[in-house]
Amino acid sequence: MTLHQLVVDAAARRPDALAVTGPDGGLTYAELDAAADAVAARLVRLGVRRGDRVVLWAAKSPAVVAAMQAVLRLGAAYVPVDGSSPVHRVATIARDCAARAVMTTGDRIPRISADLEPGVACADLDDDTAPLDPAPPVNTATEPGDLAYILYTSGSTGTPKGVCLTHRNALAFVNWAHEVLEPDGEDRFANHAPFAFDLSVLDLYVAFRAGASVHLVPPELSFAPAQLVEYLHTQAITVWYSVPSALAVMMRYGGLLDRPAPEALHTVLFAGEPFPIGPLRDLAGWTGARLMNLYGPTETNVCTFHEVTKADLDRDRPVPIGIPASGDRVWAVRDDGGTAGVGEEGELVVDGPTVMAGYWGHPPQHGTYRTGDLVRILPGGEFDYVGRRDHMVKIRGHRVELGEVEAVLENHPDVAEAAAVAVGEGVDTRLVVFAAPRPGSELGALALRRHLSQHLPRYMVADEVRILTPLPRNGNGKIDRPALATRAGRPEAKNP
């Protein structure tokens, strides 16, 4: 089984059912199947063959989904790049992965062509996606171990790193999620994440496996709270998956909780960052839908999960990341190299079918993947997220986990979300926290500092507390910590 076979099978079972829809229209499974064959035929004429890479640079649309399917049918790998990415980044990625072709919208072709290497073809995504004369079916022999797609993440050096995922990697997760969620052909999945973000894998392929429909949230709505709430209702979404930040802004500024929960909504999934416990309590009180915390870096997709229970809502920190998922083996390694036991902390390590094939241009990944995330082992064997190893800082000789400071702040009844950063070096290192207030509350820096001192040892109490709303976001909707660190280091930014 390969990813593109999911659509072929759904087209055979439910040809007239809606497969994917966006603001510019939709495609049934039969239409998506035909469009993918037509685009595949065009790519063949451009010289794309099995094992090649094709960059897809455009806003989300059914045409892009058809292009993804087309690339897979040729035994090639697609490389999605967010439509808002600048030309320079697109060209850098195309060079890095030695792309055979770049597919984009016609107006972008002149802008990108000049920056590409000689011999790299450009194609217009909007041409011939629904031809009058059907193209012959395309189904190049593809093995489970063949590369399916490359997702570029921001590297620590500032240079994008291409995470290589095979059909086997993706389907291990997709099949597991399908088993856990039990969707059917009547389900309506919201696709909030960009295609370059790994959350979109669930939205697309779990829906296709079930013969359900995918509803592409337009990029301009991604963090437009009122419009997102309206979209949830008008599209009768049954399965929602996003970063917690999207749900938080919908509750805080979009009036999500002011209207009854949609009857159709039966599952809400979140991943990518910890969900502050206060807003999660509010969400659980609003809907009877299943709430599930999915965890995993791009390099492993989802490797653990936890379904929220009533007991979880009594915690004073975010819910656990749970138990292994997708057939993976997951454990934690202490600093001394031993395996962490109950009550102990360690770095989460993953081994199994979802672990990436490697970074493009680097040696293949074999065996275990160290996530860089720190966890604590709970009595029942679940993993409790503590924070990032690279968010562990030293302040005046003491080890401080920024995630722990944030969790304490977010447990304050008037705090919607918080982020902590360390600025300076050596003995001059300072801990600065940013807190966004809940609607209608009046947060004070002194009161928050007092709250920290009541729950944390003295060395973990922030040197400075700043009230800031909203907290800045990066392209994936996560809190932009580098931007906050820059802001914290500016003397003129004090007491904004």
C-alpha positions in Angstrom: 0.0 0.0 0.0 1.2 3.5 -0.8 -0.3 7.0 -0.1 -1.7 7.6 -3.6 -3.4 4.2 -3.5 -5.7 5.6 -0.8 -7.3 8.0 -3.3 -7.4 5.4 -6.0 -9.3 3.0 -3.7 -11.6 5.8 -2.4 -12.4 6.8 -6.0 -13.4 3.2 -6.8 -15.6 3.0 -3.7 -17.1 6.5 -3.6 -16.5 8.2 -6.9 -19.1 10.9 -6.4 -18.3 11.7 -2.8 -16.6 15.0 -2.0 -12.8 14.5 -1.5 -11.4 17.9 -1.0 -12.8 21.5 -1.0 -11.4 25.0 -0.7 -12.6 28.5 -1.2 -12.3 28.1 -5.0 -14.3 24.9 -5.3 -13.9 21.2 -4.6 -13.2 17.8 -6.2 -15.0 14.5 -5.9 -12.9 11.4 -5.5 -13.4 10.6 -9.2 -12.4 14.2 -10.2 -9.3 14.1 -7.9 -8.3 10.8 -9.3 -8.6 12.1 -12.9 -6.9 15.4 -12.1 -3.9 13.6 -10.5 -3.5 11.4 -13.6 -3.6 14.6 -15.8 -1.0 16.4 -13.8 1.1 13.3 -13.7 1.1 13.1 -17.5 2.3 16.8 -17.6 5.1 16.0 -15.2 6.2 13.1 -17.3 6.5 15.5 -20.3 8.7 17.7 -18.1 11.0 14.8 -17.4 9.9 13.8 -13.9 10.6 10.2 -13.1 10.6 7.8 -10.2 12.9 9.0 -7.4 12.7 12.7 -8.5 11.6 15.6 -6.2 8.9 18.1 -7.2 8.5 21.4 -5.2 4.9 22.6 -4.7 4.8 26.3 -4.0 1.3 27.7 -3.6 -1.5 28.4 -1.2 -3.6 25.4 -0.2 -6.1 24.4 -2.8 -7.6 21.2 -4.4 -5.2 21.7 -7.3 -2.2 21.4 -5.0 -3.7 18.2 -3.5 -4.1 16.8 -7.0 -0.4 17.7 -7.7 0.7 15.9 -4.6 -1.2 12.8 -5.8 0.3 13.2 -9.3 3.9 13.3 -7.9 3.3 10.2 -5.8 1.8 8.3 -8.8 5.1 8.8 -10.6 7.1 7.3 -7.7 8.5 10.7 -7.1 8.4 12.8 -3.8 6.7 16.1 -3.4 8.2 19.0 -1.4 5.5 21.3 -0.2 6.5 24.9 0.5 4.1 27.4 2.1 2.5 29.8 -0.4 3.7 32.7 1.7 7.4 31.7 1.5 9.6 34.2 -0.3 11.2 33.3 -3.6 14.7 33.0 -2.1 13.6 30.3 0.4 11.8 28.4 -2.4 14.9 28.5 -4.6 17.1 27.4 -1.7 14.9 24.4 -1.0 14.7 23.5 -4.7 18.5 23.6 -4.9 18.9 21.7 -1.7 16.7 18.7 -2.7 17.9 18.9 -6.4 14.3 19.3 -7.5 13.4 18.2 -11.0 10.5 20.6 -11.2 8.7 23.4 -9.4 4.9 23.6 -9.6 3.3 26.9 -8.7 0.7 29.4 -10.0 1.3 31.1 -13.3 1.9 34.5 -11.8 4.8 33.1 -9.7 6.6 31.4 -12.5 8.6 34.4 -13.8 9.6 35.2 -10.2 11.0 31.8 -9.4 12.4 30.8 -12.8 15.4 33.1 -12.7 16.5 31.7 -9.3 16.4 28.0 -10.2 19.3 25.9 -11.4 19.5 25.2 -15.1 17.3 22.3 -16.2 14.7 22.7 -13.4 11.3 22.9 -15.0 8.4 25.2 -13.9 4.8 24.2 -14.3 1.5 26.1 -13.7 -0.6 24.3 -11.1 -3.8 25.6 -12.6 -3.4 24.3 -16.1 -5.2 21.1 -17.2 -6.2 19.9 -13.7 -9.6 19.0 -15.2 -8.9 18.1 -18.9 -11.7 17.4 -21.4 -10.0 14.2 -22.5 -9.1 12.0 -19.5 -5.5 11.1 -19.2 -4.6 7.4 -18.9 -4.2 6.1 -15.3 -0.7 6.5 -13.9 0.6 4.1 -11.3 4.4 3.7 -11.3 5.6 0.8 -9.3 6.3 2.2 -5.9 7.8 0.5 -2.8 6.8 1.3 0.8 10.4 2.3 1.4 10.4 4.9 -1.4 10.4 8.6 -0.5 6.9 10.1 -0.4 7.5 13.7 0.6 10.1 16.0 2.2 9.1 18.5 4.9 11.5 21.4 5.4 11.9 22.6 9.0 13.9 25.6 10.3 17.4 24.3 11.1 19.2 25.5 14.2 21.7 27.2 11.9 19.0 29.1 10.0 19.3 26.8 7.0 16.2 24.7 6.2 16.6 21.0 6.8 14.6 18.5 4.7 13.0 15.7 6.7 12.6 12.7 4.4 9.5 10.6 4.9 8.7 7.3 3.1 5.3 5.8 2.3 6.0 3.3 5.1 6.6 6.2 7.6 3.5 8.0 6.7 1.2 5.0 6.5 2.3 3.6 9.9 0.8 6.8 11.3 -2.2 7.1 9.0 -3.3 3.5 9.6 -2.9 3.9 13.4 -4.9 7.2 13.4 -7.6 5.7 11.3 -7.9 2.8 13.8 -8.1 5.2 16.8 -10.4 7.8 15.3 -12.7 5.4 13.4 -13.8 7.9 10.8 -16.3 7.1 8.0 -17.2 8.5 4.7 -19.5 11.1 6.2 -16.8 12.7 8.2 -15.6 16.2 7.4 -11.9 16.9 8.3 -10.8 20.5 8.7 -7.3 21.1 7.4 -5.9 24.0 9.4 -2.2 23.4 9.0 -0.1 24.3 6.0 0.8 21.4 3.8 4.5 22.0 4.7 3.5 21.2 8.4 3.2 17.6 9.4 -0.2 18.0 11.0 -1.6 18.1 7.5 -0.7 14.5 6.9 -3.6 13.4 9.2 -6.1 15.8 7.7 -5.4 14.6 4.2 -4.6 10.9 4.3 -6.7 9.7 7.2 -9.7 11.4 5.5 -8.7 9.7 2.1 -8.4 6.3 3.8 -11.9 6.7 5.1 -13.3 8.2 1.9 -14.2 11.3 3.9 -13.9 14.9 2.8 -11.1 17.4 3.6 -12.0 21.1 4.0 -9.0 23.3 3.4 -9.0 26.3 5.8 -7.8 29.3 3.7 -4.4 30.6 4.9 -5.8 34.1 5.6 -8.2 32.4 8.1 -5.5 30.5 9.9 -5.5 32.9 12.9 -8.6 34.9 12.2 -10.5 33.9 15.3 -14.1 34.9 14.4 -13.8 33.5 10.8 -12.4 30.2 12.1 -15.3 29.8 14.5 -17.7 30.5 11.7 -15.9 28.1 9.4 -16.2 25.3 12.0 -19.9 25.8 12.1 -20.8 26.5 8.5 -18.6 23.6 7.2 -20.1 21.2 9.8 -16.6 20.0 10.7 -16.5 16.7 12.5 -12.8 16.3 13.1 -10.6 19.3 14.0 -6.8 19.2 14.3 -4.6 22.1 14.9 -2.0 23.6 17.2 -3.5 24.6 20.6 -2.8 28.3 19.8 -5.5 28.2 17.1 -8.1 26.9 19.5 -6.9 29.4 22.1 -7.4 32.4 19.9 -10.8 31.0 18.8 -11.9 30.9 22.4 -10.3 34.2 23.4 -11.2 36.4 20.5 -13.5 34.5 18.2 -16.4 33.8 20.6 -16.1 30.0 20.2 -17.4 29.4 23.7 -20.3 31.8 23.3 -22.1 29.5 20.9 -23.2 25.9 21.6 -20.7 23.4 20.3 -21.6 22.0 16.9 -23.5 18.7 17.1 -21.4 17.3 14.2 -18.0 17.9 16.0 -17.0 14.6 17.6 -13.2 14.8 17.8 -10.8 17.7 18.6 -7.1 16.9 18.2 -4.2 19.2 19.1 -0.4 18.9 18.7 2.7 21.0 18.3 3.0 22.6 21.7 1.6 22.2 25.2 -2.1 23.2 25.6 -2.4 25.5 28.7 -4.6 23.7 31.2 -6.9 26.6 31.8 -8.1 27.1 28.2 -8.2 23.3 27.9 -10.6 23.1 30.8 -12.8 25.7 29.1 -12.8 23.7 25.8 -13.7 20.5 27.7 -16.6 22.3 29.4 -17.9 23.5 26.0 -17.9 20.3 24.0 -18.5 16.6 24.6 -16.2 15.8 21.7 -13.2 13.5 22.2 -10.1 15.6 23.1 -6.7 14.1 22.1 -3.2 15.3 22.6 -0.9 14.1 19.8 2.8 14.4 20.2 5.8 14.0 17.9 8.4 16.0 16.1 8.4 16.2 12.3 11.1 13.5 12.3 8.8 10.9 13.8 5.3 12.3 13.1 3.0 11.2 16.0 4.8 8.8 18.2 2.7 9.2 21.5 -0.9 10.2 22.3 -3.2 10.9 25.2 -7.0 11.1 25.3 -8.0 13.8 27.8 -10.0 12.5 30.8 -11.9 14.4 33.5 -9.1 13.7 35.9 -6.6 15.4 33.6 -8.5 18.7 34.1 -7.7 18.7 37.8 -4.0 19.0 37.0 -2.1 22.2 37.4 0.0 21.7 34.2 -0.7 20.6 30.6 -2.0 17.0 30.1 0.5 14.2 29.5 1.7 13.3 26.0 0.7 9.8 26.8 1.7 6.4 25.5 3.4 5.1 22.3 1.4 5.4 19.0 1.8 4.3 15.4 3.6 1.1 16.3 6.6 3.0 17.7 8.7 2.1 20.7 9.2 5.0 23.0 11.3 5.5 26.2 13.2 8.1 28.1 17.0 8.2 28.7 18.4 9.8 31.8 21.5 12.0 31.7 23.6 9.1 33.0 22.5 6.9 30.0 20.1 4.7 31.9 16.4 4.2 31.1 14.2 6.5 33.1 11.8 4.8 35.5 8.6 6.1 37.3 9.1 9.5 38.7 12.4 10.1 36.8 13.1 12.5 33.9 14.9 11.8 30.7 15.1 12.6 27.0 12.4 11.0 24.9 13.8 8.5 22.4 11.8 6.9 19.5 12.3 3.8 17.4 9.9 2.4 15.0 8.1 2.7 11.6 7.4 6.4 11.7 11.0 7.5 12.3 12.2 9.5 9.2 14.5 8.1 6.6 16.9 11.0 7.4 17.6 14.6 6.4 18.0 15.2 2.7 21.7 15.4 1.8 22.8 13.8 5.1 23.5 10.2 6.1 20.4 8.0 6.4 18.7 7.7 9.8 19.1 4.3 11.2 17.6 3.1 14.5 16.5 5.4 17.3 15.8 9.1 17.1 16.5 11.4 20.1 13.8 14.0 20.2 15.5 16.6 22.4 12.3 16.7 24.5 12.4 16.0 28.2 9.7 13.9 29.9 8.8 12.6 33.3 7.5 9.0 33.7 4.2 8.9 35.4 3.0 6.1 37.7 0.9 4.5 35.0 3.8 4.5 32.5 2.6 7.6 30.5 5.0 10.4 29.5 4.6 13.8 31.0 6.2 16.5 28.9 8.6 18.7 30.8 10.2 20.8 28.1 12.9 21.0 25.4 16.4 20.1 26.2 17.4 23.2 24.3 15.0 25.2 26.5 17.0 24.2 29.5 19.0 27.2 30.6 21.4 28.0 33.4 20.6 31.1 35.5 23.1 32.0 38.2 24.3 28.4 38.2 20.9 26.8 38.5 19.3 24.7 35.8 15.9 26.2 34.8 13.4 24.4 32.5 11.5 27.2 30.7 8.5 24.9 30.1 8.0 24.5 33.9 8.0 28.3 34.4 5.5 28.6 31.6 3.2 25.9 33.0 3.1 27.7 36.4 2.2 31.0 34.7 -0.5 29.4 32.6 -2.1 27.9 35.7 -2.9 31.4 36.9 -6.6 32.0 36.3 -6.1 35.3 34.5 -3.3 34.1 32.1 -4.3 32.8 28.7 -0.8 31.8 27.6 2.8 32.5 28.5 6.3 32.1 27.2 9.7 32.3 29.0 13.0 33.3 27.5 16.6 33.7 28.8 18.6 36.6 27.6 22.2 37.6 28.3 25.2 35.4 29.0 26.9 33.9 32.0 26.3 35.8 35.3 24.3 38.4 33.4 21.6 35.9 32.2 18.1 37.0 33.0 14.8 35.2 32.9 12.1 37.2 31.2 8.5 35.9 30.9 5.7 37.2 28.7 2.0 36.6 29.6 -1.1 37.2 27.6 -4.2 38.0 29.7 -7.5 36.2 29.4 -10.4 38.4 28.0 -11.7 40.8 30.6 -8.9 40.2 33.1 -6.4 42.8 34.3 -3.0 41.2 34.7 -0.3 42.9 36.7 3.4 42.1 36.4 3.8 42.2 40.2 0.9 39.9 40.8 2.3 37.4 38.3 5.8 37.6 39.9 4.2 36.9 43.3 2.3 33.9 41.8 5.6 32.5 40.5 7.3 32.9 43.9 4.5 31.0 45.5 5.0 28.0 43.2 8.7 27.9 42.2 12.0 28.0 44.0 13.6 31.5 44.2 16.1 30.9 41.4 13.2 30.1 38.9 11.2 33.3 39.6 11.4 35.6 36.6 13.7 38.6 36.7 11.1 40.5 34.6 7.4 39.9 33.7 5.9 41.6 30.7 2.3 41.6 29.7 1.9 41.2 25.9 -1.1 40.2 23.8 -1.1 38.6 21.4 2.2 36.6 21.7 4.0 36.5 18.4 3.6 33.4 16.2 5.7 31.8 13.5 4.3 30.4 10.3 3.1 27.1 11.9 1.2 29.0 14.6 3.6 28.2 17.4 4.9 30.9 19.8 7.8 32.7 18.1 10.4 32.4 20.8 13.3 34.0 18.9 11.1 37.1 18.4 10.4 37.2 22.1 14.1 36.8 23.0 14.9 39.7 20.7 12.2 41.8 22.3 13.3 40.8 25.8 16.9 41.9 25.0 15.9 45.4 23.9 16.1 48.0 26.7 13.5 50.2 25.0 11.1 47.3 25.1 10.9 47.4 28.9 7.4 47.9 30.4 5.6 47.9 27.0 
